Structure formats: structure tokens, C-alpha cells
Amino acid sequence: MQTPNPTLPPDRAALLATLERERRWDVIVIGGGATGLGTAVDAAARGYRTLLLEAADFAKGTSSKATKLVHGGVRYLAQGNIGLVREALQERGMLARNAPHLVWPLGFVVPAYQLFDQPFYGIGLKVYDMLAGSRNLMDSRWLNHQEALAAAPTLAEHVGGRPLRGANLYFDGQFDDARLAIALMRTLFDLGGIALNYARVSGLVMQAGVVGGVTVRDELGDAELTLHAECVINATGVWVDAVRRMEDERAQMMVAPSQGVHLTLPRSFLPGDRAILVPKTDDGRVLFLVPWNGHTIVGTTDTPRRDLPLEPRAEDDDVDFILETAARYLSRDPTRADVTSVWAGLRPLVKATGESSTASLSREHTIVVSKAGLITVTGGKWTTYRKMAEDVVDTAIRRQMLRAAPCVTADLPLHGAGAWAGQQANLNAPDRYYGGDLGLLRSLPGADNVIAPESGLTEAHVRFAARYELARKVEDVVARRNRLLFLDARAAEAAAPRVAAILAQELGHDAAWQQAEIDSLRSLAASYRLDGGAGR
């Protein structure tokens, strides 16, 4: 397969026609989140003919609902997981280098209200710096009382009757999770692979007792295809067990999902360019207050969950916990009325499977190869997605499903990175995420016509999403190509009619389609509002 021109848009109708003609692949990846996209990029970069299939939209699930941090995990230091932290910090450095338009350093203020807080955390953060080695973003340092307030002006002067003594400042990476997913999708096309959203895998193809392909249904049409592959990889996050049971209905459950909730607040709650980290709350959880896209996001929670909804809803207890804890550490108490969006994601925490073929290559992710050869990967986090992908493809090579080829993604710039090296941009401007595509974006009609100032969404962004990023629904645009829904749910609802009209023009849909899309977005936006669906 020839590598397509990176500037050409992936046309969905043409992609379906390609699948009709080309039924055999080296690798088929099921799942369009962080792990699936990363695995597909790794495979394509090694020269394998690679296809990725996603039942909904890219990053629709957990991968668009992270805390927007590329980090080593400072809390793991206290647990003694030095190897895990070192690996994540190395991956953080690679990602910052390979995607400078999507990842940048962010300073975190760790306030000290007790006598030994500052030296205790300060020593740990110096270890954190050392573990990062040459890939450290910036050195941590101590801040006195005045410096702490200068860095985070809304910090509370007292907590529990104890005065603010100072703080520690350290640096991790910040990114936009859904935009990184889209960059990986575009990178896959640049490498000659194919990604298709709204393509649901409905079954596995068995050949002589071995998984040899998939059956797939076009969710936006009526096409059903049977596709074959040397290697089928199940990278569907919290939903991996559903795919595993397509092969063996008695397969043990691998995933114990945990729900994390985030709230979005106005920028006034964190007006500077620094984040705040509360390393230990009353129940032992970490609390982040992070500036992001002109707003403030606060999270996260960690609540076990039995069901697996694609759009989980925040519980009232989780919302109250975040607001009450944030109020303790801020000079101004956030209330439910201040929340512009609330969103929840499911983390795929891995349980012991008891299967002898389980290869636990990391404390955070697990790879299982079934008796019939289905490779399943789950667990992990965005920061280590590249290493997870490398481990998965290496596993396929060791199992002789694929010919040997070295991993090259450690030094692979992601789509849009090339023309961005060394450039600086307003960190709150959504345009920076386009990197080298920025000129193309600004050449489209409506580049100056702002639809939603809350996120900077313009008519050109909508057109670009439809032409170049496989956006097919209003939700695709306002939730993941642009992050309006996560920033301000009411603004997303208000923008839906204009977005629907532009998409209809780009994709050839009628008025009935537009109204159905508007209604669908309004229903979804209600669940992102505290007055519209959370806690129900």
C-alpha cells in the first residue's frame, strides 16, 4: 500500500470502498482510543498493512476524558514504584519532543500548610526530576509564601487553621487528549494505514481454531464486511471483555472499571498559568486544579463501577467531594452554579485473570494472548500509550504472527509536528493543536467567523474537521475536534445549529439530518450540565 499524501483528506466513502476491495491485512486493531491508535501507528510505522476500526468516534470513551496531563505520577514515588515513574517520565519526554504542538510543560504548585510538608515533598520532587534525566522538562524548586501566592494567586491562606507556609513548584506535561488522538489517526494515514470510525466489530472470524479476522458493520450505513488479518488486536479499553467473549463466551473478566469525574470552572478560579496539586485529600486521593483552554478543570475521583456506559454520568457525591475539597484550598469557594461542564470517564483497571498466557509487561497495563491468538491489551494511561503499543506489537512478533521489524515510534514525529518545531503560541488558543496544518486550517472559509468564543470554535474548524479529520456528527466536532462540550456544555448546545448546518453543507445532508443532530447534541449536553443530568 502506498503512503498517501498527508495533506489529502481521508474520505470515508473511499475508505469503505477500499475495505470492499482489500479484505486482507497484516494487522487489524479494534478500538480507536489511546492504546488502539498508538498500536496502529506503531504497526504501520514498522511496515505492516494496518487497519484500525472504532465502533463510535475516535477517543469517544475514556481517552477524551483524562485530566489532560502527560505525567510520571508523583504519587507513585511514595508507593516505591520507581521503575513505573521512570518509564512514564521517559515517555513524557518523548511525547513532548514528538508532538510539541500538543504537549507543553506546565508548572504545578504543591502548597505547604504543615511544618514538614515542604521538605517532604521537595525531596520527593527532586527525585522525580532525577528520574526524568535528560528528558526533564524543568527543575522543581521551593517557593516562599509570597512566591507561592504569586504563582497561584487563588490559593487559600489557611487550611484547617494552618497558615500557608510556602509551596513546591514542579513541572509535568499538559496536553489535549482528544486532539492527540486525532493527531495519531492522521499519523496512521500518513504512514499508509487506515482508520475508520463508526465501524463496529460485530464478531471474530475463526480459521482452523485461530482468530483470523473480524466482521464489521458500518454504523452510518448498511455495509457489512468480513476482513482477514494475520494479527487481530483488541484495544477497546474498559470494553475489552466484550470482544474477548466474541471468541470465548466463558472468558474471565479482565477489567474492573473505575470512574473518574472532572468539573470545569471559569478561568477566574485559577487565573495564572500554574496548576495546583493537592497531594493528599481527606480520603487519600490526589486533587488537581489545572488551567486548560481558558478554563479551570478540577478532578479527579476514583469510584468503582459495575456497568460500562459509553457516556457515564457523574454522581452527586463525586461532584460534592470535588467542590468541597477545592473550596478548602482556594480563596474563593466554587459552587455548583460555577460549574460549566461536568464529565466522567471509566478507567480500565486490570484484575488478575488467572490465565497463564498473561504477560504483565507493566504495573499499569496488561497484555493477554488467548488460545486462539486474539491479543488483548488494556490498562495503562495516555502518558505511556507509545510504550504500550510497542509492547503489543512486540508480543505479536514473538508469537510469530508478524514478521520481525523494529519499533521506530520513539523518534517518530506525530502529524502536524514537523512545521511546528520551535514555534511559540498562546497556550489557550485551540489553533496550536493543528501544528503544521495551521495554514491549511486558516485558508478555509469562515476562519474569522467565530461560532463559540468559549473555545475559539470557528466555521473553518468545523470544515476542517469534516474534510480532514473524519468528523461525521455535531458531537464529533464540539466534543473532540474542538473541546467546547468539555469547557461549557450550554455553549455547546447553543453552537449545535450552526455546526450542524456547516456539516450538512460539507457532507451533503438535509434539514432532517441537521435537526436530528441538534436534538442528539442537546440530549448529550444535558448530561454535561449539573442541572441537566448529573447524579440522576
N, C-alpha and C positions, 0 to 999 in steps of 0.2 A: 504493500500500500504506500503510495507517495505521500510525503508530508505536505499538507495543504498550505496555501499562503496564509500566514497568521492574521492578515487584515481582512480576509474573506469571512463573512458571517456564516455560522453553521445553520443551514436551512433545514428545518425539521422535516418537511416533506421529502427533501432529498436524502436526509439521513434514513428515513423509513424505507425509501426506495433502495438505498444501499444495503440495508439489512435483508430486504427481499432477495437481492442478488447474491450477497455474501453471507452464507449461513455458517461458515466455519471460521473460528477464531482461535488464537493461542490462549487468550485469557478472557474470561467474562467475569466482571466484578459486579456483584449485586449490592447496591447501596451507594447513594450519592452524598454521603456526609463526609466528614474529615477523613476517616480511615479509608473509605471506599475510593474517594477521589485521589487521595495520596497513593494508594496502592495502584490505581490505574495509571497514574503518572509515572510511578516507578517502573511498572511493567513496560509501558510504551517507550520510556527512555532507554530501556535495555534492548529494544528492538522487537519486542513481541507485538503481534497484532492484537490490539486490546479494545474491548468494548465494555462500557460501564452502563448499567441500567438502574434507573431510580424510579420508584413507584409514584412518588409525588414530585416535588421540586427539589433541586439541589439544596442541601442544608436545611430542608424544611423542619427536620426534627431537632435533636439535641444540638447539632452543630451550628445553629444560628442563635443559640440561647445560652452561650457561655458568658463569663464575666469580662470578656474582651481583653484578657491578659495572656501574654506569652511569658511564662514564668517557670522557675525551677521548683517552686513550692517551699517557701521558707518554713512552713510548719513541719515539713518532713525532717528538718535538721534536728528538732527536738526529739523526734522519734528514732533518730540514729540512722535514717535511710540515706547515707552519704552517697552511695552509688546511684540511687534514683535521682537525687538532686543534681549530681554531676552530669548525668546523662541529659536531664531536662535542660540544664544551663547550656550545655554544648549545642543542643538542638535549637535553643533560643537564639544563640549567636548565629547559627547557620541561617535560620529563617530571617533574621534581621538583615543579613547580608544578601540573601537571595530574593527577598521581597521588600526592599526599602520603601516602596510606595504603600505598603500595607502594614508594616511593623516599625515602631519607633520607641525610643526609651521614654519611660515615664517614672518620675520620682514619687516615692511613697514615704509619707510622714508617719512614723510609728510613735505616738505620743507616750510620754512617761509621766505617770501620776504617783508612782510609788518610788521609794528611795533607790531600789536596786534595778528598776526597770531599764534604765538607760544603759548601764554597763552590761546587764544580762543580754539584752537584745543587740547591743552594739557589738559584742564579741561574736555572737552568732552570725550577724550580718557581714562581719569581716571574713568569717569562714565561707560564707555564701559568695563573697567576692573572689576569694582564692579558688573555690571550686570551679568558677567560671573561667579562670585562667586568662588566656589571651583574648577570649571572647567576652570578657566582662564589658558591660555597657558603660557604666560609670562607677566610681568608687563610692561606697557608703561613708557617711560621716555623722558626727554628733551635732545637734543643734541646741543652742541655749533657749531659754524661754522666749525671748524676743524673736529669734530666728525661726522658732517653731511656728509662731503666730504669723510671721511674715510669709512663711511657706504655705501655711494653711490658716488663713485669717478667720475661718469659722469654727476653729477648734474650741471646745469648751475650756474655760479657765479652771474649772473644778469638776471633778468626777467623784461622787461618793464622799464629798467633803475633803478630798485630797487635791492640792493645787497642781497645776501643770508645771512640771519641773524642767521640761525640755522635750527633746524628741530625738529619734534617729531618722536619718534620711537614707534610703537605699533606692536602687533602680532596677526595674524589671521592664519587660516589653509590653506595649499595648498594641492592639490590632482590631480589625473589624472581621469577625468570624465569617459571616456570610460572604463578604467581599473576597476574603481569602479563598473560600470555596469556589466562587465564580472564577477567580484567577487560576485555580487548579483545573477547573473544567476547560478554560481556554488554553491552558498549557497542554492538556491532553490532546486537544485538536491540533495544536502547533506541532506535536510530536507524531501526528499521524493516526492517533486513536480516535475513538468516537465515544461521546457521552450522550445519553438520551434521557430526558426527564419525562415524567408521566408515562413510563413504560414499566408496567408491573410484572414481575416474575411470578407466574402462577403455578409453576411446577418445575421439577428437575427431570432431565432426560437421563434414563439409566441405560447403559450399554454393557451387556455382559457383567452386570453387577457393579458397574463403576459409573459414577456421575460423569456424564459426557456432554452436558449442555443444559439448556433451560427452555421452557416455554414462556413466552412473553406476550402481554396484551397491551396494545396502545390505549391508554386511558382517555385520550382525546378523540379517538376514532373507534373503528371496529376491527382493526387489523390484529390478527393473532399469528405469531411466528414460532417456529421451532428452530433454535440456534444451537450449534455444537461448538465445543471448546476442549482443548487439552486440559485446561485447568479452570475450575469454577470456584470463585472466592466469595464467601458470604461475609459481607462487611456492613451489616444492617443495624449495628449498634444495639439498642435495647430490644430490637425485634429479631435478633439472630436465631432465637429458638424456634420461631415460626418457620423459618427457612430450613433449619435442621430437621424439623418434623415433616417437611416435604419428602425427605429421604427415609426417615425412621420415625414413625409416629410415637415411638416409645422413648425417644432421646431424652436424656435427663436435662432439666432446665439449667442453663449456664448463668443466667443473669438475674440478679436481684436488684431491680431498679430503685433509684433514689431520686427524689425530686428536689431540684434547686430553684428557688424563687428570687427574682430581682425586681426592684422598683426603679422607675425613672422619675427624677425630680428636676426642677428647674436648676439652671446653672448657678443661681444665687446661693444655693446651699454649699457650693464648692467653687467659688469664683476664680481661684487661681489655676495654675497649670500643674498642681501636685495632687496626688491621691492621698487618702488616709487609710491606713491599715490598723484595725484593732485586732491584735494577735490572739486574744483570748477573751471571749464574751462570757456571760454568766453560765451558759451551758457548754462552754468549751469550744464553740465554733468560732471561726475567723469571720470578721466583718470587713468588707471592702467598701469604700466610698470613692468612686472613680469618675473623673471628668471625661466625658465622651461625647463627641459630636455636638458640642454646645449645651450639653445637659449634664446631669449627675446621675450615675447609676449606683444603686446600693444593693448589696447582697453578700453572701447567699445563704440559703438554708440547706438542710440535708435531712430529708424526711423519707422514710421507706414508703414504697408504693407498690401495690399489688397489680393494678391494671396498667395498660400501656397505651394511653390515648396519644394520638398524633399531636393534639393541642391540649396538653394538661393545663388545668386551672389552679391558680394559687389558692391556698386555704387561708381563711381569716387569721388563724393562729400564726401562720408564717408571716403574713403581712404585718400583723401587730408586733411580732418579735423584731422584725427588721426596723420598723418605725420607732419602737421603744428603745432599742439598743442604739440606733443612730442618734436619737434625741439626747442620750446620755453624753455623747461625745461631741455634739455640735452646740454652738452658742444659740442656735435657733431650732426649735423643735419642729421636725417635719410632721405633717398630719396627712390623713387620707385625702383631704382636699387638695394637697400639693402634688399628689402622685399623678403624673401624666400618662404613664403606662405601667402595667404590671405583667410580667411574663414568667413562665415556668418551663423548665426543661428536665428531661429524665436522664440521669447518669447510668451507664451500663456497668454497675459494679458486678464483678465476676465471682460466682460461687465455685467451690470445689466440685468438679464433675465426676471424679472417681474414674475417669477414662485414662487408660494407660498411654494413649496417644496424645495426651495434653502436653504441649510444650510451653511452659510458663517462662517466656523469654524476658519478662519484666514483672516487677511487682504490680504494675498498673495495667498491663494488657496481657491477654491470653490467646494463644492460637491452638486450635484443635483440628486434627485431620481425622475425619470419620473413616470407617472401614471401607466405605465406597469412594473415598477420595475427595469429599467435599471439604474445602479448607474454610474454617470459620475463625474470624478474628473479632475480638470485642474488648471493651475496657479502654484504658488509656485516656488521653486528653489531647487537645489541639496542639499543645507545645511539642509533643513527641509524635505527631502524626507521621512525619517522614521516617523516623526510625521504626515505627510500627509497620509501615508499608515495606520497608527494606526487609524486615524480619519475615513478613508474609511471603514475599516473592522468593526469598532465600529458602524458605520452607518448601515451596513448590519445586525449586531446583533440587533440593536434597531428596525429595520424594520422586525425582526423575519424571515429573510431569512436564517440566520445561527444560530446554537446553541451557547449559550454564552460560551466564552472562553477568558481568559485574554491575553492581549498583553505581549509578552516577549522579544521584539526586543531591548529594552533599554540596555539590558545586553547580547545581542547575538553577539559573535564574528563572523565576516564575513569570508568566505572561505579564507584560507591562513594566517589568523591572529594568530592562536594558536601557531605555532612554531616560530613566529616572535617576540614575546614579548621580549622587552629589547634589541633587536639586533640593531646595527647601520649599515648604508650603505651609500655609495656615493649617494647623493640625485639625481644626474643626471644619475644614472645607471638604465636602464629600468628593470633590473633583480629584483630590490627591490619590484616591484609590484607583484611578484609571491609569496612573503612571504614563507609560508611553502612548497610550490611546487617548490622551487628553486632547490632542489636536483634532483627532477624528471626532471625538465627542462634541467639541465646540464648533465643528463645521456643520453639524446637523441643524435642521430647522428648529427654532424655539430655544436656542441655547440661552437666550436672555429672558425668556418667559418663565418666571418662577411660579410654580404651582403651589409649593408649600415651603415658606421661609423657615419653618421649624426644622427642616432637614436639608434645605437647599435644593429640593427636587425641582427640576425644570422639565419643560416639554422635551428637550433634547435627551435628557436622561431616560425618559420613557421610550423614545425612539431607539436609542442605543440599546436598551435592554431587550427590545423586541427584535432588532436586527442582528445583534452580535452576541447576546447572552441567553438566548433561548427562553426568555420570559414569555409566558403564554397566558397569564392571568393577572388581574389587577393586584392580587396578593403577592405574586412573584415580584412585582415592581416595588410596592410600598413596604414590603416586609424584608426583602433580601437583596434586590439590586440597589435599592435605596432603603434606609432604615427608619423611615417615617413612623411605621406602626410601633416600633420599639421605643421611639422617642416621644410620641404624642398620639395616642390612639384616636382622639377626637379629630385631630388634624388629618390623620389618615382617612378617616371616614369622610371628611369634608372634601378631600382631594380625589376620592374614588371616581366621581363622574367624569372629571377631566382626563384622568388616567385611562379610564375605560374608553373614552372617545378616541384618544390618540392610539391606543392599542387596536381598536376596531379599524381605524384607518390603516394602520401598519399591517394588520393580519387579515383584513378583509372580512370582518364580522359585521352583523347587522345590529339594529337597535335592540332587538330582543336579547341578543348576547350581552350587549352593554348593560342592560337593566339587570340581567341575572348576575353579572359580575359585581355590580354595585351592591345588590342585595347580599351577595355572599360575603363581600368585604365588610359590610356593615355588621353582619352577624358575627364575624370573626373579631372585629374591632371591639364589640361589646364585651368580649371575654378578656380584653386587654385593659378594660376600664374597671376601676374599683366599684363604680356604681352600675356596671353593666354585666357582671358575670362572675367575678372572683368570689370564691367562698360559697358558691351555690351548690 
